[in-house]
Amino acid sequence: MKRLGWLILLAFLPLALAPGCGELGKVDQGRVVAFDEQKRTVTLIQDKKAEPGNPDYDTLPPHTYSLPTDPSEMGPVPKVGKRMKLDAKAKEITIFDPAAQNFKKITYTLIDQKEGVDRDNPLVAGKKFPLVDKTKKAITIYSGRQKILTTFTVPEEYFDMSDDTWEAGDEVRLYYKEAGKALRFMNISKTDIFKK
């Protein structure tokens, strides 16, 4: 995983080091919490560690960028999600609350949990998560990074929240020179850098 992170970072170096580019640009990376296709903007919660396999999404305020106008500098459209962290041991989920522009920790009651579940496991392969059953008051989420498939319930008021509350947004990386204006956008979650 560390090797993958470095390879993705290297993808941005030609832009930063190209002759005649003037000042060097900067890179920002994080999890997408909002995406406006019409306005062509993306909002992310910065991963302050930027360590593959060990992200830390707790940097506020969120960072909003306009997307590149050149289609060749734009990766796949990002999936939006507000789940920042799943702590299976503490039975706690940290979400980003857009109304409060802050994080909220929600303690859940476990119904069922399976660990060591790879992405190609029949339990999750080809399925869309989260699964929110308002009748049974159950939410099922899958964390591919943690390899955890878990079903839980939360206090009644949280079932009124949108389904993407329980979803982890795509991890993205942006290259920019001017604050808020991305010159290159890479969707790390949906980009296979090893594909020829």
ABEGO torsion letter per residue (X at the ends): XAAAAAAAAAAAAAAAABBGAEBBBBBBBEBBABBBAAAGBBBBBBBAAGBBGBBBBABOBBBBBBBBABAAABBBBBBBBABABBBAAAGBBBBBBAAAGBBBBBBBBBABBBBGBBAABAAABGBBOBBBBAAAGBBBBBBAAAGBBBBBBBBAAAAABBAAAABBBBBBBBBBABBGBBABBBBAAABBAABX
